[in-house]
């Protein structure tokens, strides 16, 4: 369902209730401060943008929307995205090459906020965790003159409609400003990780988390670069885990092996029994029997660290018991849970008697395969067959919102499937943005679609060499044959796309070994496939200076004819670690025919995976891969 951040559901529930519930009984401890990311906590520049945003939204709906009320009611991921991106801008001063101050902070480039994209299930990595804005006049010139930003390669695949790219010169993390050609609008995000071969192709499901300030240690990375970040969401999402979790023993007895419902029972009966046992009967041990082992992997997605899964169930049980203490006695599930809506072609509503307490949806198999937390941690577990399946019936999603008499909670999505004949929870998500009306959109106009690229015949030997290379690599498994297509010139690229903590290859031999090991790992992740269409997916490029080349497998990979200046900019000997080629127009006549690029994403990486571009040039009369570039969302 989503390529981004997964919350630690049960601990989150415990701490959310701890922060938000009034005192219901004498045994309930005094409430701790509510760190809910409120409007009152925003910086002046952030309030300025929110005030204007909500005023324009009020004009659209012809109904007053108070900035404080409108902002406080936004989904958590929307608020964290707005807060994180604008905080990075505010903390970035803009100076000229001589040190003169161009702007006290980079937020000065933003005139108005149009919308904010937080956690959007099934959206690509370049469609989540970013703000869409109107820019002040002269922004492109200001960024070009600022020594804190550099013009990078134009966006050729992601960020459609926003081709002009500037990045902050902070290394990683960095601010990315992708703007329209007229310089009037932009999408702005923060990239917290650099692309690493082969992980960037394999871990595509995590790519959305690259721009989610809540994911893993992104908040710490952010604060090291732009200090003063308040990670208010952590008390809401349950980080760090409680050190008071029971160690086992007597708790083993209260967790039955089998759920309370019969095998073969309808899913709505199982979901109701899970919630009712926990929240109404206040016997969370019974509910624990509904948790399948795969759901514990979701905890690792949140922390970015391996956990002791043997102890995970006891930590969850402890959190659920704490929730019961703070909730107090309730007479029915309807008092604290209400069903929420989902939308999209990959879900179908199931009519059932508990609709008011939780909504239930059939989930298409390909969506469920992407949503499973173990698959996001290790894409090699993804079934290629399931990833192509449009079938319904195997998985269901329960969607509900916990609430109190005074305050609405957060929307929770739980993926269920049959396990040993019983319906069990396999994965979960928090506060996804299903309905576009949850977030104000004041965009004055849609970004114009990029014109179709010209199609050319291309060099026949190049087309044949590219196809043979990919088939040898990913279909027949003849890696020795695939390696013959590599030029020694491309080995230096391994140092560009390496982990920040990974040592640089010191010799050509070391670099060659690392490139070959990466290729082998990618092939192993792709698994056994019958054709390239089963392993790869072609991106849709949209740059004015490239031309599509006809070939027989356009669904799996794309071949483009590129001008000489692009190939020269992609030469890895000219780049530093994590650097990206600058594809700025040279302003002179463009030469074609000397270089081509082959682009694809690994299917198991998901729709938000990084794209690998292989640059081909001639050596000794034969076409060889002379460099490569990674294109991240």
C-alpha positions in Angstrom: 0.0 0.0 0.0 2.7 2.5 0.7 6.4 3.1 0.0 7.0 5.3 3.0 6.9 5.4 6.8 5.2 2.8 9.0 4.3 3.6 12.6 4.7 1.4 15.6 0.9 1.0 16.0 0.3 -0.3 19.4 2.9 1.7 21.3 1.6 4.7 19.4 -1.9 4.1 20.6 -0.7 3.8 24.1 1.2 7.1 24.1 -1.4 8.9 22.1 -4.0 8.1 24.6 -1.6 9.0 27.4 -1.2 12.4 25.8 -4.8 13.1 24.9 -7.2 11.5 27.3 -8.6 13.4 30.3 -8.3 11.8 33.7 -11.0 9.1 33.8 -10.2 7.5 37.1 -8.1 8.1 40.2 -5.7 5.3 39.0 -4.9 7.3 35.9 -1.5 9.2 36.1 -1.5 12.9 35.5 -1.3 13.6 31.8 2.0 14.5 30.2 2.2 17.5 27.8 0.5 17.1 24.4 3.1 17.4 21.7 0.7 17.2 18.7 2.5 19.7 16.4 0.1 22.5 16.9 -0.2 25.8 15.0 0.8 27.7 18.2 4.2 25.9 18.1 5.1 27.1 14.5 7.8 29.7 13.7 6.6 33.1 12.5 7.5 32.3 8.8 5.6 29.0 9.1 2.6 30.8 10.5 2.7 33.4 7.7 2.5 30.6 5.1 -0.3 28.7 6.9 -2.3 31.9 7.5 -2.2 32.7 3.8 -2.9 29.1 2.8 -6.0 28.8 5.0 -7.3 32.3 3.9 -7.1 31.3 0.3 -8.8 28.0 1.1 -11.6 29.8 2.9 -12.1 31.9 -0.3 -12.4 28.7 -2.3 -14.9 26.9 -0.1 -16.7 30.2 0.8 -16.5 29.4 4.5 -14.1 30.7 7.1 -11.3 28.3 8.1 -9.3 29.6 11.0 -5.6 28.9 10.4 -5.2 27.3 13.9 -8.1 25.0 13.5 -7.3 24.2 9.9 -3.7 23.3 10.6 -4.3 21.4 13.8 -6.8 19.1 12.0 -4.4 18.2 9.2 -3.1 14.6 9.1 0.1 14.0 11.0 2.2 13.3 7.9 1.0 16.5 6.3 2.1 18.5 9.4 5.4 16.8 9.7 6.1 17.3 6.0 5.2 21.0 6.1 7.2 21.5 9.3 10.3 19.6 8.2 10.6 21.2 4.8 9.9 24.8 5.9 12.2 24.4 8.9 15.1 23.4 6.6 14.4 26.4 4.4 14.2 28.8 7.4 17.5 27.5 8.7 19.3 28.0 5.4 20.8 31.5 4.9 21.4 32.6 1.3 24.6 34.4 0.5 26.3 35.5 -2.7 29.8 34.4 -3.9 31.4 37.3 -2.1 29.6 36.6 1.1 26.9 39.2 0.8 23.5 38.3 2.2 20.9 37.6 -0.5 18.2 36.4 2.0 18.2 35.8 5.7 16.6 32.4 5.0 15.7 30.3 1.9 12.0 30.4 3.0 12.1 33.8 1.3 11.7 32.1 -2.1 8.3 30.8 -1.1 5.4 33.2 -1.8 2.5 30.9 -1.1 1.8 27.3 -0.3 -0.5 25.5 -2.7 -0.7 22.1 -1.0 1.3 19.6 1.1 1.7 16.0 0.2 2.3 13.7 3.2 2.0 9.9 3.4 -0.1 9.0 0.3 -0.6 5.2 -0.1 0.5 3.8 -3.5 1.8 7.2 -4.7 5.4 7.4 -6.1 8.3 8.6 -4.0 8.2 12.0 -5.9 4.5 12.5 -5.0 4.9 12.2 -1.2 6.5 14.2 1.6 6.8 17.5 -0.2 5.2 20.9 -0.4 3.9 22.5 -3.6 4.4 26.3 -3.7 4.2 29.5 -5.7 7.6 31.1 -5.9 8.5 34.8 -5.6 9.6 36.5 -8.8 13.3 36.1 -9.5 13.7 32.9 -7.4 15.6 31.0 -10.1 18.2 33.8 -10.4 18.4 34.0 -6.6 19.1 30.3 -6.3 21.7 30.5 -9.1 23.6 33.3 -7.3 23.4 31.7 -3.9 26.5 29.7 -2.9 24.2 27.6 -0.7 22.4 26.1 -3.7 23.6 24.6 -7.0 21.8 23.9 -10.3 21.8 20.1 -10.8 20.7 17.9 -13.7 17.2 18.6 -14.9 14.6 16.1 -13.7 14.2 13.6 -16.6 11.9 11.1 -15.0 10.5 12.1 -11.6 8.9 15.5 -10.7 7.0 15.8 -14.0 6.2 19.4 -14.8 9.0 20.6 -12.5 12.1 20.0 -14.6 14.5 22.7 -13.3 16.4 21.3 -10.3 18.4 23.1 -7.6 19.8 21.4 -4.5 21.3 22.8 -1.3 25.1 22.3 -1.0 24.8 20.6 2.4 25.6 17.1 1.3 23.1 14.7 2.8 20.5 15.7 3.8 19.8 18.3 1.2 16.9 20.5 0.1 15.6 19.9 -3.4 13.8 22.6 -5.3 12.2 21.4 -8.5 10.5 24.2 -10.4 8.6 24.8 -13.6 10.4 26.2 -16.6 8.8 29.6 -16.1 10.1 29.7 -12.5 6.7 30.4 -11.0 6.0 27.2 -9.1 7.9 24.4 -7.4 7.8 21.2 -5.5 10.2 21.3 -2.5 11.4 18.3 -0.4 14.3 17.2 1.7 16.3 14.2 0.7 17.7 12.5 3.8 19.8 9.8 2.2 22.1 9.5 -0.8 21.6 6.8 -3.4 23.6 3.7 -2.9 24.2 0.9 -5.4 22.6 -1.6 -5.3 20.3 -0.7 -2.3 18.7 2.2 -4.2 17.3 -0.1 -6.9 16.3 -2.8 -4.4 14.8 -0.9 -1.6 12.3 1.2 -3.7 9.5 0.7 -1.1 11.6 2.7 1.3 12.3 5.6 -1.1 9.3 7.6 0.0 10.8 7.5 3.5 13.9 9.3 2.1 11.9 12.5 2.4 9.8 11.6 5.5 11.4 13.4 8.5 9.7 10.8 10.8 11.3 7.7 9.2 14.3 6.0 10.9 16.8 8.5 12.1 15.9 11.2 9.5 15.0 13.7 12.3 18.5 13.3 13.8 20.0 13.8 10.3 17.8 16.9 9.9 18.8 18.4 13.2 22.5 17.9 12.6 22.2 20.0 9.5 19.5 22.4 10.5 19.4 22.6 14.3 16.4 23.3 16.4 14.0 20.7 15.0 11.4 19.7 17.5 10.5 16.0 17.0 7.1 16.4 18.6 5.6 13.4 16.7 7.8 10.9 18.5 5.6 11.0 21.7 2.7 10.4 19.4 4.3 7.5 17.4 5.9 5.7 20.4 9.6 6.2 20.0 11.7 5.0 21.7 10.2 1.7 22.9 9.3 1.4 26.5 12.0 -0.1 28.7 9.3 -1.4 31.1 8.1 -4.2 28.9 7.4 -7.5 30.7 10.1 -10.1 30.1 7.7 -13.1 29.6 6.8 -15.7 32.2 3.3 -15.0 33.5 2.5 -13.0 30.3 3.0 -16.1 28.2 -0.1 -17.6 29.7 -2.4 -14.7 28.8 -1.5 -14.8 25.1 -3.5 -17.8 23.6 -2.0 -19.4 20.5 -5.3 -19.3 18.6 -7.7 -16.3 18.2 -11.1 -16.2 19.8 -12.9 -16.6 16.5 -13.3 -19.9 14.7 -11.1 -20.8 11.7 -13.0 -19.9 8.5 -15.0 -17.1 10.2 -15.7 -14.0 8.3 -13.0 -11.3 8.5 -15.3 -8.7 10.0 -16.0 -11.0 12.9 -12.3 -11.4 13.6 -11.6 -7.7 13.4 -14.5 -6.9 15.8 -13.3 -9.6 18.2 -9.8 -8.2 18.1 -10.9 -4.6 19.0 -13.6 -5.6 21.4 -11.4 -8.0 23.4 -8.8 -5.3 23.7 -10.8 -2.1 24.2 -14.1 -3.2 25.7 -13.4 -6.4 27.6 -9.9 -5.1 28.3 -8.2 -8.4 27.8 -5.5 -7.5 25.3 -3.8 -10.9 25.6 -6.7 -12.4 23.6 -6.2 -9.7 20.9 -2.5 -10.6 20.7 -3.4 -14.0 19.2 -4.6 -12.1 16.1 -1.1 -10.6 15.4 0.8 -12.5 12.8 4.6 -12.7 12.8 5.0 -10.4 9.7 3.5 -7.4 11.5 6.5 -7.3 13.9 8.7 -6.3 11.0 6.8 -3.0 10.8 8.6 -2.0 14.0 12.0 -2.1 12.2 10.6 0.1 9.4 10.0 2.8 12.0 13.2 2.7 13.9 15.5 1.8 11.0 17.1 -0.8 13.3 16.8 -4.5 13.9 14.6 -5.4 16.9 14.4 -8.4 19.2 11.3 -9.9 17.7 11.2 -12.5 20.5 10.4 -9.7 22.9 8.2 -7.7 20.5 5.0 -9.3 21.5 5.5 -8.5 25.2 6.2 -4.9 24.4 3.1 -4.7 22.4 1.1 -6.4 25.2 2.5 -4.0 27.7 1.5 -1.0 25.5 -2.1 -2.4 25.0 -2.5 -2.8 28.8 -1.3 0.7 29.4 -3.9 1.9 26.8 -6.7 0.1 28.8 -5.6 1.8 32.0 -5.8 5.2 30.5 -8.9 4.6 28.5 -10.9 3.3 31.5 -14.1 1.2 31.2 -16.2 1.6 28.1 -19.5 -0.1 27.3 -19.2 -0.5 23.6 -16.6 -0.3 20.8 -18.6 2.6 19.2 -17.5 4.9 22.0 -13.8 4.8 20.9 -13.7 3.6 17.3 -15.3 4.8 14.1 -14.9 3.5 10.5 -13.0 5.6 8.0 -13.1 5.7 4.2 -10.5 4.6 1.7 -10.5 5.2 -2.1 -8.7 4.0 -5.2 -8.9 1.1 -7.7 -7.0 -1.3 -5.5 -9.6 -1.5 -2.7 -13.3 -2.5 -2.7 -15.6 -1.8 0.2 -17.1 -4.8 2.0 -20.5 -4.2 3.4 -20.6 -5.6 7.0 -22.5 -5.0 10.2 -19.7 -3.1 12.0 -19.3 -0.4 9.4 -19.8 2.4 12.0 -16.9 1.0 14.1 -14.5 0.1 11.4 -14.6 0.0 7.6 -13.5 -3.2 5.8 -12.0 -3.4 2.3 -10.9 -6.0 -0.1 -7.4 -5.2 -1.1 -5.9 -6.1 -4.4 -3.1 -8.6 -4.2 -0.4 -6.4 -5.8 -1.1 -3.6 -3.3 -1.0 -6.0 -0.4 2.3 -7.4 -1.6 3.8 -3.9 -1.6 2.3 -3.1 1.8 3.7 -6.1 3.7 6.4 -4.9 6.1 8.8 -7.9 5.6 8.7 -7.2 1.8 9.6 -3.6 2.4 12.6 -4.6 4.5 13.7 -7.2 2.0 12.3 -6.9 -1.5 13.8 -10.3 -2.5 10.8 -11.7 -0.6 8.4 -10.1 -3.0 6.6 -12.5 -5.3 6.8 -11.5 -8.9 3.5 -13.3 -9.5 1.7 -11.5 -6.7 3.1 -8.2 -7.8 1.4 -8.6 -11.2 -1.9 -9.9 -9.7 -5.0 -7.8 -9.9 -7.0 -10.4 -7.9 -9.1 -9.6 -4.8 -10.1 -11.8 -1.9 -6.9 -12.9 -0.2 -6.4 -9.7 1.8 -8.7 -7.3 3.6 -7.9 -3.9 5.3 -9.6 -2.7 8.4 -9.7 1.1 8.6 -10.8 3.0 11.7 -10.1 5.9 13.9 -9.7 5.8 17.7 -11.4 8.6 19.5 -12.4 10.0 22.9 -15.4 12.0 23.8 -13.4 15.2 23.3 -10.8 14.5 20.7 -10.4 12.6 17.4 -7.4 10.3 17.1 -5.6 9.0 14.1 -6.7 6.8 11.2 -5.3 3.3 11.5 -5.1 0.8 8.6 -4.5 -2.9 9.4 -3.9 -5.5 6.7 -5.4 -8.9 7.4 -5.1 -12.3 5.8 -5.7 -15.9 6.7 -2.9 -17.5 8.6 -3.3 -21.2 9.7 -7.0 -20.8 8.8 -7.5 -17.8 11.1 -7.7 -14.1 10.1 -4.6 -12.3 11.5 -3.0 -8.9 11.2 0.0 -8.9 8.9 0.9 -5.2 8.6 -0.4 -1.8 9.6 -0.1 1.9 8.8 -1.0 5.2 10.5 -2.8 8.3 9.3 -2.6 7.7 5.5 -4.1 10.5 3.3 -6.8 8.6 1.3 -9.1 11.5 0.6 -7.6 14.6 -1.2 -10.1 16.8 0.7 -8.3 16.1 3.9 -5.6 18.6 2.8 -6.4 22.0 1.3 -5.3 22.4 -2.3 -5.2 26.0 -3.4 -3.3 25.5 -6.6 -4.4 28.1 -9.2 -3.7 25.8 -12.1 -2.5 22.3 -12.9 1.1 21.9 -14.2 1.0 21.5 -17.9 1.8 18.0 -19.2 5.2 17.6 -20.9 5.0 17.2 -24.6 5.6 13.7 -26.1 9.3 13.0 -26.9 10.4 12.6 -30.5 11.0 8.9 -31.5 14.0 8.0 -33.6 15.4 4.8 -35.0 18.7 4.8 -33.2 21.8 2.7 -33.8 20.9 -0.9 -34.5 24.1 -2.3 -32.9 23.5 -0.3 -29.8 19.9 -1.6 -29.5 21.1 -5.1 -29.9 24.0 -4.7 -27.4 21.7 -3.2 -24.8 19.1 -5.9 -25.0 21.8 -8.7 -24.9 23.4 -7.1 -21.9 20.1 -7.0 -19.9 19.0 -10.5 -20.9 22.4 -12.0 -19.9 22.4 -10.1 -16.6 18.8 -10.7 -15.5 17.2 -13.5 -17.5 19.8 -16.1 -18.4 22.0 -15.4 -15.5 25.2 -15.3 -17.7 26.9 -12.6 -15.7 30.3 -13.2 -17.3 28.7 -12.3 -20.7 27.1 -9.3 -19.1 30.3 -8.0 -17.7 31.8 -7.9 -21.2 29.6 -4.9 -21.9 31.2 -2.9 -19.1 33.9 -0.3 -19.9 36.6 0.3 -17.3 35.5 3.9 -17.4 32.2 3.1 -15.5 34.0 1.5 -12.5 34.6 4.9 -11.0 30.8 5.3 -10.6 30.8 2.9 -7.7 32.5 5.5 -5.5 29.9 8.1 -6.5 26.9 5.9 -5.4 28.2 4.3 -2.3 27.1 4.5 1.3 28.4 7.6 3.2 30.1 5.4 5.7 31.5 3.0 3.1 35.2 3.1 2.2 36.1 4.3 -1.3 37.5 1.8 -3.8 41.2 2.6 -4.0 42.1 0.8 -7.2 40.4 0.0 -10.5 40.4 -3.7 -9.5 38.5 -2.9 -6.3 36.0 -0.8 -8.1 35.4 -3.5 -10.7 34.8 -6.1 -8.0 32.3 -3.9 -6.3 30.4 -3.2 -9.5 30.2 -6.9 -10.3 29.1 -7.7 -6.8 26.3 -5.1 -7.0 25.2 -6.5 -10.4 25.1 -10.0 -8.8 23.0 -8.8 -5.9 20.5 -7.0 -8.1 20.1 -10.2 -10.2 19.5 -12.3 -7.1 16.9 -9.8 -5.9 15.1 -9.9 -9.3 15.0 -13.7 -9.0 14.2 -16.2 -11.7 12.3 -14.5 -14.5 11.3 -15.7 -18.0 11.7 -12.3 -19.6 12.9 -8.8 -19.0 9.3 -7.6 -18.6 9.1 -9.7 -15.4 12.2 -8.1 -13.9 12.2 -4.5 -15.1 9.9 -1.6 -15.7 10.5 1.2 -18.1 10.4 4.8 -16.8 8.7 7.6 -18.7 11.3 10.3 -19.4 10.3 13.9 -20.1 13.3 16.0 -20.9 13.3 18.2 -24.1 16.8 17.2 -25.1 16.4 13.4 -25.2 14.8 11.3 -28.0 13.2 7.9 -27.6 14.6 5.0 -29.5 12.4 2.2 -30.9 13.1 -1.3 -29.7 11.1 -4.5 -29.1 10.8 -4.4 -25.2 9.6 -0.9 -24.4 7.7 -2.1 -21.3 10.9 -3.3 -19.6 13.4 -0.5 -20.4 13.7 2.7 -22.3 16.5 3.6 -24.7 17.1 7.3 -25.4 19.5 9.1 -27.7 21.2 11.8 -25.6 23.3 14.8 -26.7 27.0 14.8 -26.1 26.8 17.3 -23.3 24.6 15.0 -21.2 27.0 12.1 -21.6 30.0 14.2 -20.7 28.2 15.6 -17.6 27.5 12.0 -16.5 31.2 11.1 -16.6 31.8 9.8 -13.0 35.3 11.0 -13.0 33.9 14.6 -12.8 31.6 13.9 -9.9 32.0 13.6 -6.1 30.3 11.1 -3.8 26.6 11.6 -3.9 27.0 14.1 -6.7 24.7 14.4 -9.6 25.5 15.4 -13.2 24.5 18.9 -14.2 22.5 18.6 -17.4 22.1 22.4 -17.9 21.6 23.3 -21.5 25.0 24.3 -22.9 23.4 26.9 -25.1 25.0 25.6 -28.3 24.0 23.2 -31.1 23.4 19.7 -29.6 25.1 16.7 -31.1 23.4 13.3 -31.2 24.4 9.8 -32.2 27.6 9.4 -30.1 25.9 8.4 -26.9 22.7 6.6 -25.7 21.2 5.9 -22.3 19.3 2.8 -21.2 16.9 3.4 -18.2 14.9 1.1 -16.0 13.7 0.4 -12.5 13.7 -3.0 -10.8 10.1 -4.2 -10.5 10.6 -5.5 -7.1 11.7 -2.1 -6.0 8.2 -0.8 -6.5 7.0 2.3 -8.4 9.0 4.7 -6.2 12.3 2.9 -6.7 15.4 4.7 -8.0 16.0 4.5 -11.7 19.3 3.4 -13.2 20.5 5.1 -16.4 23.3 3.3 -18.2 25.3 5.6 -20.5 26.6 3.8 -23.6 29.4 5.0 -25.9 31.8 3.4 -28.4 35.1 1.9 -27.5 37.2 0.2 -30.2 34.2 0.2 -32.5 32.0 -1.6 -29.9 29.2 -0.2 -27.7 30.1 -0.2 -24.0 28.6 1.1 -20.8 30.9 4.0 -20.0 29.1 5.4 -16.9 25.8 5.2 -15.1 23.6 7.6 -13.1 21.0 7.0 -10.4 17.8 9.0 -10.6 16.0 9.2 -7.3 12.4 10.5 -6.7 
